[in-house]
Amino acid sequence: CCQEIRQTRGMAAEESTQCITEHEGFSEICLARHALRAVYNRYHQCYRKSIPNEENKRSRFMAYRMMVYWCWGFLGKELRVPLPSCAVSAIRQKFPSENGDYTGFNYE
């Protein structure tokens, strides 16, 4: 839950919400399909890494990255943080897997 993580608890408190997924910024940053597509294009240009053609998979990948960047800022390659389950669930609901399988964290 986001209330167990200092950064996401603080972000939720900014908007007087109980959950980070209720924060106005969450939907604008983590759930906006066109914004995530633009961020993916930039990611691909900078890192030359591709994600399989499934659009929802790409959207989930970028939504997770944007959640981290929004709440923690740039962490670098060696530092990782767990995402709150409420945020992961909201992202998966918005961008479901075609076959219902989800990978979870994968160190690049």
TIRO-2110 file (N, C-alpha, C; in Angstrom, 1 decimal):
// TIRO-2110
0.8, -1.2, 0.0, N, 1, A
0.0, 0.0, 0.0, CA, 1, A
0.9, 1.3, 0.0, C, 1, A
0.4, 2.3, -0.6, N, 2, A
1.2, 3.5, -0.7, CA, 2, A
1.4, 4.2, 0.6, C, 2, A
0.6, 3.9, 1.6, N, 3, A
0.7, 4.5, 2.9, CA, 3, A
1.9, 4.0, 3.7, C, 3, A
2.5, 2.9, 3.2, N, 4, A
3.6, 2.3, 3.9, CA, 4, A
5.0, 2.8, 3.3, C, 4, A
4.9, 3.6, 2.3, N, 5, A
6.1, 4.1, 1.6, CA, 5, A
6.1, 5.7, 1.8, C, 5, A
7.2, 6.2, 2.4, N, 6, A
7.2, 7.6, 2.7, CA, 6, A
7.0, 8.5, 1.5, C, 6, A
7.6, 8.3, 0.4, N, 7, A
7.4, 9.1, -0.8, CA, 7, A
6.0, 9.2, -1.3, C, 7, A
5.4, 8.0, -1.4, N, 8, A
4.0, 8.0, -2.0, CA, 8, A
3.0, 8.5, -0.9, C, 8, A
3.3, 8.2, 0.3, N, 9, A
2.4, 8.7, 1.4, CA, 9, A
2.4, 10.2, 1.4, C, 9, A
3.6, 10.8, 1.2, N, 10, A
3.7, 12.3, 1.1, CA, 10, A
3.0, 12.9, -0.1, C, 10, A
3.2, 12.2, -1.2, N, 11, A
2.5, 12.7, -2.4, CA, 11, A
1.0, 12.6, -2.3, C, 11, A
0.5, 11.6, -1.7, N, 12, A
-1.0, 11.5, -1.5, CA, 12, A
-1.5, 12.6, -0.5, C, 12, A
-0.7, 12.8, 0.5, N, 13, A
-1.0, 13.9, 1.5, CA, 13, A
-1.1, 15.3, 0.9, C, 13, A
-0.3, 15.5, -0.2, N, 14, A
-0.3, 16.8, -0.9, CA, 14, A
-1.7, 17.1, -1.4, C, 14, A
-2.4, 16.1, -1.8, N, 15, A
-3.7, 16.3, -2.4, CA, 15, A
-4.8, 15.9, -1.4, C, 15, A
-4.5, 15.7, -0.2, N, 16, A
-5.4, 15.3, 0.9, CA, 16, A
-6.2, 14.0, 0.5, C, 16, A
-5.5, 13.1, -0.1, N, 17, A
-6.1, 11.8, -0.5, CA, 17, A
-5.5, 10.7, 0.3, C, 17, A
-6.2, 9.6, 0.4, N, 18, A
-5.7, 8.4, 1.2, CA, 18, A
-4.8, 7.5, 0.4, C, 18, A
-4.9, 7.7, -1.0, N, 19, A
-4.2, 6.7, -1.8, CA, 19, A
-3.5, 7.5, -3.0, C, 19, A
-2.3, 7.2, -3.3, N, 20, A
-1.6, 7.8, -4.4, CA, 20, A
-2.4, 7.7, -5.7, C, 20, A
-3.2, 6.7, -5.9, N, 21, A
-3.9, 6.5, -7.1, CA, 21, A
-5.1, 7.6, -7.3, C, 21, A
-5.4, 8.2, -6.2, N, 22, A
-6.4, 9.3, -6.2, CA, 22, A
-5.8, 10.6, -6.4, C, 22, A
-4.5, 10.7, -6.4, N, 23, A
-3.8, 12.0, -6.7, CA, 23, A
-4.0, 12.4, -8.1, C, 23, A
-4.3, 13.6, -8.4, N, 24, A
-4.6, 14.1, -9.8, CA, 24, A
-3.4, 13.8, -10.7, C, 24, A
-2.2, 13.9, -10.1, N, 25, A
-1.0, 13.6, -10.9, CA, 25, A
-0.8, 12.2, -11.3, C, 25, A
-1.3, 11.3, -10.6, N, 26, A
-1.2, 9.9, -10.9, CA, 26, A
-1.8, 9.5, -12.3, C, 26, A
-3.0, 10.0, -12.5, N, 27, A
-3.7, 9.7, -13.8, CA, 27, A
-3.0, 10.4, -14.9, C, 27, A
-2.5, 11.7, -14.6, N, 28, A
-1.9, 12.5, -15.7, CA, 28, A
-0.5, 11.9, -16.0, C, 28, A
0.2, 11.4, -15.1, N, 29, A
1.6, 11.0, -15.3, CA, 29, A
1.7, 9.5, -15.6, C, 29, A
0.9, 8.7, -14.9, N, 30, A
1.0, 7.2, -15.0, CA, 30, A
0.0, 6.5, -15.9, C, 30, A
-1.1, 7.2, -16.2, N, 31, A
-2.2, 6.5, -16.9, CA, 31, A
-2.6, 7.1, -18.2, C, 31, A
-1.9, 8.2, -18.6, N, 32, A
-2.2, 8.9, -19.9, CA, 32, A
-1.5, 8.2, -21.0, C, 32, A
-2.2, 7.4, -21.8, N, 33, A
-1.7, 6.6, -22.9, CA, 33, A
-0.8, 7.4, -23.8, C, 33, A
-1.2, 8.6, -24.3, N, 34, A
-0.5, 9.3, -25.3, CA, 34, A
0.8, 9.9, -24.7, C, 34, A
0.8, 10.3, -23.4, N, 35, A
2.0, 10.8, -22.7, CA, 35, A
3.0, 9.7, -22.6, C, 35, A
2.5, 8.5, -22.2, N, 36, A
3.4, 7.3, -22.0, CA, 36, A
4.0, 6.9, -23.3, C, 36, A
3.2, 7.1, -24.4, N, 37, A
3.8, 6.7, -25.7, CA, 37, A
4.9, 7.7, -26.1, C, 37, A
4.7, 9.0, -25.8, N, 38, A
5.8, 10.0, -26.0, CA, 38, A
7.0, 9.7, -25.2, C, 38, A
6.8, 9.3, -23.9, N, 39, A
7.9, 9.0, -23.0, CA, 39, A
8.7, 7.8, -23.5, C, 39, A
7.9, 6.8, -24.0, N, 40, A
8.6, 5.6, -24.5, CA, 40, A
9.4, 5.9, -25.7, C, 40, A
9.0, 6.8, -26.6, N, 41, A
9.8, 7.2, -27.8, CA, 41, A
11.1, 7.8, -27.4, C, 41, A
11.0, 8.6, -26.3, N, 42, A
12.2, 9.3, -25.8, CA, 42, A
13.1, 8.2, -25.2, C, 42, A
12.6, 7.3, -24.4, N, 43, A
13.3, 6.2, -23.7, CA, 43, A
14.0, 5.4, -24.8, C, 43, A
13.3, 5.0, -25.8, N, 44, A
13.9, 4.2, -26.9, CA, 44, A
15.0, 5.0, -27.6, C, 44, A
14.9, 6.2, -27.8, N, 45, A
15.9, 7.0, -28.5, CA, 45, A
17.1, 7.1, -27.6, C, 45, A
17.0, 7.3, -26.3, N, 46, A
18.1, 7.5, -25.4, CA, 46, A
18.9, 6.2, -25.1, C, 46, A
18.1, 5.1, -24.9, N, 47, A
18.7, 3.8, -24.4, CA, 47, A
18.8, 2.8, -25.5, C, 47, A
18.1, 3.0, -26.6, N, 48, A
18.1, 2.0, -27.7, CA, 48, A
17.6, 0.7, -27.3, C, 48, A
16.7, 0.7, -26.4, N, 49, A
16.1, -0.6, -25.9, CA, 49, A
14.6, -0.6, -26.4, C, 49, A
14.2, -1.7, -26.8, N, 50, A
12.8, -1.9, -27.3, CA, 50, A
12.0, -2.8, -26.3, C, 50, A
10.8, -2.6, -26.3, N, 51, A
9.9, -3.4, -25.6, CA, 51, A
9.0, -4.0, -26.6, C, 51, A
8.6, -5.3, -26.4, N, 52, A
7.7, -6.0, -27.4, CA, 52, A
6.5, -5.1, -27.9, C, 52, A
6.1, -5.4, -29.0, N, 53, A
5.1, -4.6, -29.7, CA, 53, A
3.7, -4.4, -29.0, C, 53, A
3.5, -5.2, -28.0, N, 54, A
2.2, -5.1, -27.3, CA, 54, A
2.1, -3.7, -26.6, C, 54, A
1.2, -2.8, -27.1, N, 55, A
1.1, -1.5, -26.6, CA, 55, A
0.9, -1.4, -25.1, C, 55, A
0.0, -2.3, -24.6, N, 56, A
-0.3, -2.2, -23.1, CA, 56, A
1.0, -2.6, -22.3, C, 56, A
1.8, -3.5, -22.8, N, 57, A
3.0, -3.9, -22.1, CA, 57, A
4.0, -2.7, -22.1, C, 57, A
4.1, -2.0, -23.2, N, 58, A
4.9, -0.8, -23.2, CA, 58, A
4.4, 0.3, -22.3, C, 58, A
3.1, 0.4, -22.3, N, 59, A
2.5, 1.4, -21.4, CA, 59, A
2.7, 1.1, -20.0, C, 59, A
2.5, -0.2, -19.6, N, 60, A
2.8, -0.5, -18.2, CA, 60, A
4.3, -0.2, -17.8, C, 60, A
5.2, -0.6, -18.7, N, 61, A
6.6, -0.4, -18.4, CA, 61, A
6.9, 1.0, -18.2, C, 61, A
6.4, 1.9, -19.1, N, 62, A
6.7, 3.3, -18.9, CA, 62, A
5.9, 3.9, -17.7, C, 62, A
4.7, 3.4, -17.4, N, 63, A
3.9, 3.9, -16.3, CA, 63, A
4.7, 3.6, -15.0, C, 63, A
5.3, 2.4, -14.9, N, 64, A
6.1, 2.1, -13.7, CA, 64, A
7.3, 3.1, -13.6, C, 64, A
7.9, 3.3, -14.7, N, 65, A
9.1, 4.2, -14.7, CA, 65, A
8.7, 5.6, -14.3, C, 65, A
7.6, 6.1, -14.9, N, 66, A
7.1, 7.4, -14.6, CA, 66, A
6.7, 7.6, -13.1, C, 66, A
6.1, 6.5, -12.6, N, 67, A
5.7, 6.5, -11.2, CA, 67, A
7.0, 6.8, -10.3, C, 67, A
8.0, 6.0, -10.6, N, 68, A
9.3, 6.2, -9.8, CA, 68, A
9.8, 7.6, -10.0, C, 68, A
9.9, 8.0, -11.3, N, 69, A
10.5, 9.4, -11.5, CA, 69, A
9.7, 10.5, -10.8, C, 69, A
8.3, 10.3, -10.8, N, 70, A
7.5, 11.3, -10.2, CA, 70, A
7.7, 11.4, -8.7, C, 70, A
7.7, 10.2, -8.1, N, 71, A
7.8, 10.2, -6.6, CA, 71, A
9.2, 10.2, -6.0, C, 71, A
10.2, 9.7, -6.7, N, 72, A
11.6, 9.6, -6.2, CA, 72, A
12.6, 10.4, -7.0, C, 72, A
12.2, 10.7, -8.2, N, 73, A
13.2, 11.4, -9.1, CA, 73, A
14.0, 10.3, -9.8, C, 73, A
15.1, 10.7, -10.5, N, 74, A
16.0, 9.8, -11.2, CA, 74, A
16.8, 9.0, -10.2, C, 74, A
16.8, 7.7, -10.3, N, 75, A
17.5, 6.9, -9.3, CA, 75, A
18.8, 6.3, -9.8, C, 75, A
18.9, 6.2, -11.1, N, 76, A
20.1, 5.6, -11.7, CA, 76, A
19.9, 4.1, -11.8, C, 76, A
20.8, 3.4, -12.4, N, 77, A
20.7, 2.0, -12.8, CA, 77, A
20.8, 1.1, -11.5, C, 77, A
21.6, 1.4, -10.6, N, 78, A
21.8, 0.5, -9.5, CA, 78, A
20.8, 0.6, -8.3, C, 78, A
20.0, 1.6, -8.3, N, 79, A
19.1, 1.9, -7.2, CA, 79, A
17.6, 1.6, -7.7, C, 79, A
16.9, 0.8, -7.0, N, 80, A
15.6, 0.4, -7.3, CA, 80, A
14.7, 0.6, -6.1, C, 80, A
13.4, 0.8, -6.3, N, 81, A
12.4, 0.9, -5.2, CA, 81, A
11.2, 0.1, -5.5, C, 81, A
10.6, -0.4, -4.5, N, 82, A
9.3, -1.2, -4.7, CA, 82, A
8.2, -0.2, -5.0, C, 82, A
7.3, -0.5, -5.9, N, 83, A
6.1, 0.3, -6.1, CA, 83, A
5.0, -0.2, -5.3, C, 83, A
4.2, 0.7, -4.8, N, 84, A
3.0, 0.3, -4.0, CA, 84, A
2.0, -0.5, -4.8, C, 84, A
1.5, -1.5, -4.2, N, 85, A
0.6, -2.5, -4.8, CA, 85, A
-0.7, -1.7, -5.4, C, 85, A
-1.1, -0.7, -4.8, N, 86, A
-2.3, 0.0, -5.3, CA, 86, A
-2.0, 0.7, -6.6, C, 86, A
-0.8, 1.2, -6.8, N, 87, A
-0.4, 1.8, -8.0, CA, 87, A
-0.2, 0.8, -9.1, C, 87, A
0.5, -0.3, -8.8, N, 88, A
0.7, -1.4, -9.7, CA, 88, A
-0.7, -2.0, -10.2, C, 88, A
-1.6, -2.1, -9.3, N, 89, A
-3.0, -2.6, -9.7, CA, 89, A
-3.7, -1.7, -10.6, C, 89, A
-3.6, -0.4, -10.3, N, 90, A
-4.3, 0.6, -11.1, CA, 90, A
-3.7, 0.7, -12.5, C, 90, A
-2.3, 0.5, -12.6, N, 91, A
-1.7, 0.5, -13.9, CA, 91, A
-2.0, -0.7, -14.7, C, 91, A
-2.1, -1.9, -14.0, N, 92, A
-2.4, -3.1, -14.7, CA, 92, A
-3.9, -3.1, -15.1, C, 92, A
-4.8, -2.5, -14.4, N, 93, A
-6.2, -2.4, -14.7, CA, 93, A
-6.3, -1.5, -16.0, C, 93, A
-5.6, -0.4, -16.0, N, 94, A
-5.7, 0.5, -17.2, CA, 94, A
-5.0, -0.1, -18.4, C, 94, A
-4.0, -0.9, -18.3, N, 95, A
-3.2, -1.4, -19.4, CA, 95, A
-3.1, -3.0, -19.2, C, 95, A
-4.1, -3.7, -19.3, N, 96, A
-4.1, -5.1, -19.0, CA, 96, A
-3.3, -5.9, -20.0, C, 96, A
-2.7, -7.0, -19.5, N, 97, A
-2.0, -8.0, -20.3, CA, 97, A
-2.9, -8.7, -21.2, C, 97, A
-2.5, -9.0, -22.4, N, 98, A
-3.4, -9.7, -23.4, CA, 98, A
-3.8, -11.1, -22.8, C, 98, A
-2.8, -11.8, -22.2, N, 99, A
-3.0, -13.1, -21.7, CA, 99, A
-3.1, -13.2, -20.2, C, 99, A
-3.1, -12.1, -19.5, N, 100, A
-3.3, -12.1, -18.0, CA, 100, A
-2.0, -12.4, -17.3, C, 100, A
-0.9, -12.6, -18.0, N, 101, A
0.4, -12.8, -17.3, CA, 101, A
1.1, -11.5, -17.1, C, 101, A
1.7, -11.3, -16.0, N, 102, A
2.5, -10.1, -15.7, CA, 102, A
3.9, -10.6, -15.2, C, 102, A
4.9, -9.9, -15.6, N, 103, A
6.3, -10.3, -15.3, CA, 103, A
6.7, -9.9, -13.9, C, 103, A
6.3, -8.7, -13.4, N, 104, A
6.9, -8.2, -12.2, CA, 104, A
8.2, -7.6, -12.5, C, 104, A
9.0, -7.2, -11.4, N, 105, A
10.2, -6.5, -11.6, CA, 105, A
11.2, -7.4, -12.4, C, 105, A
11.9, -6.7, -13.3, N, 106, A
12.9, -7.4, -14.1, CA, 106, A
14.1, -6.4, -14.2, C, 106, A
15.2, -6.7, -13.6, N, 107, A
16.4, -5.9, -13.6, CA, 107, A
16.9, -5.8, -15.0, C, 107, A
17.0, -4.6, -15.6, N, 108, A
17.5, -4.5, -17.0, CA, 108, A
18.9, -4.8, -17.1, C, 108, A
END
